[in-house]
């Protein structure tokens, strides 16, 4: 239960009386139940996996990179090529010269039809 306290101080003093008397009035009001529902408890030691992935790579509980290596299978000759997820150059297939991925500012964009899987670290 959350209570709010308001203190009102009133003084009664007259010009002829040197002593002062103070009256303190306390008024308690209860917050509505909807206020308590807005405050959520969060476990800081064990955050959810979705919350950790959405955070910046340096602000996670345990720092980890966003990049990875992946095996990409060519649609023409079915050869497997290893590509970095944030490749900054166009990567052609070694067998048939088909373009496997193109840079897109952050992560590279794979061509349609190419199958990929993340390599295990």
C-alpha positions in Angstrom: 0.0 0.0 0.0 1.4 3.4 -1.0 0.4 6.4 1.1 0.9 10.0 0.4 1.4 12.4 3.3 0.4 16.1 3.2 1.6 18.2 6.1 -0.2 21.5 6.7 1.4 23.9 9.3 -0.8 26.6 10.8 0.4 29.1 13.3 -1.6 31.0 15.8 0.2 34.1 17.0 -1.1 37.4 18.1 0.9 40.5 18.3 0.6 40.7 22.1 1.6 37.0 22.8 5.3 36.2 22.4 4.8 32.4 22.3 3.6 30.5 19.2 1.5 27.4 18.9 1.8 25.2 15.8 -0.8 22.8 14.6 0.2 20.0 12.2 -2.5 18.2 10.2 -1.7 15.1 8.4 -3.9 13.9 5.5 -3.3 10.4 4.2 -4.7 9.4 0.8 -4.4 6.0 -0.7 -3.2 5.6 -4.3 -5.5 3.8 -6.7 -5.0 0.1 -7.4 -4.1 0.8 -11.0 -1.0 2.6 -9.9 0.5 -0.5 -8.3 -0.1 -2.5 -11.5 2.2 -0.1 -13.5 5.2 -0.9 -11.4 6.7 -4.2 -12.6 9.4 -6.2 -10.9 12.3 -7.0 -13.2 14.9 -9.6 -12.5 18.2 -7.9 -13.2 20.3 -11.0 -12.6 18.4 -13.2 -15.0 16.8 -11.1 -17.8 14.8 -12.8 -20.5 16.5 -14.0 -23.7 14.4 -11.7 -25.9 15.4 -8.7 -23.7 19.1 -9.5 -23.9 19.1 -9.9 -27.6 17.4 -6.6 -28.2 20.1 -4.7 -26.1 23.3 -3.3 -27.5 26.1 -5.8 -27.7 28.2 -3.9 -25.1 25.3 -3.4 -22.6 24.3 -7.0 -22.3 24.9 -8.9 -19.0 27.6 -10.9 -20.8 29.0 -9.1 -23.9 28.6 -11.0 -27.1 28.9 -9.9 -30.8 26.0 -9.6 -33.2 28.0 -11.0 -36.1 28.5 -14.7 -37.0 29.9 -16.8 -39.9 27.4 -18.8 -42.0 27.5 -21.6 -44.6 25.6 -20.6 -47.7 24.6 -23.2 -50.3 24.6 -22.0 -53.9 21.3 -22.5 -55.9 23.2 -23.2 -59.1 26.0 -25.7 -58.3 25.1 -26.6 -54.6 28.6 -25.8 -53.3 28.8 -24.5 -49.8 30.7 -21.2 -49.1 31.5 -19.7 -45.7 30.4 -16.0 -45.5 30.7 -13.4 -42.7 27.2 -12.1 -41.7 28.3 -8.5 -42.0 30.2 -8.8 -45.3 31.1 -5.5 -46.9 31.8 -6.8 -50.4 29.9 -8.8 -52.9 30.6 -12.5 -52.5 30.4 -14.7 -55.6 30.2 -18.5 -55.7 33.6 -20.2 -56.4 32.0 -22.8 -58.7 29.5 -20.9 -60.9 30.2 -17.2 -60.2 26.6 -16.6 -59.0 26.4 -13.7 -56.5 25.6 -15.2 -53.0 25.3 -12.0 -51.0 25.4 -8.2 -51.3 26.3 -5.7 -48.6 23.3 -3.8 -47.1 24.9 -1.4 -44.6 24.8 -3.8 -41.6 24.1 -7.4 -42.2 24.6 -8.6 -45.8 21.6 -9.5 -47.9 21.5 -13.1 -49.3 20.2 -13.7 -52.8 16.8 -15.4 -53.1 16.9 -19.1 -53.0 20.2 -19.5 -51.1 20.0 -21.6 -48.0 22.2 -20.8 -45.0 23.0 -22.0 -41.5 25.0 -20.4 -38.7 28.3 -22.0 -38.0 28.9 -23.2 -34.5 31.6 -21.3 -32.6 
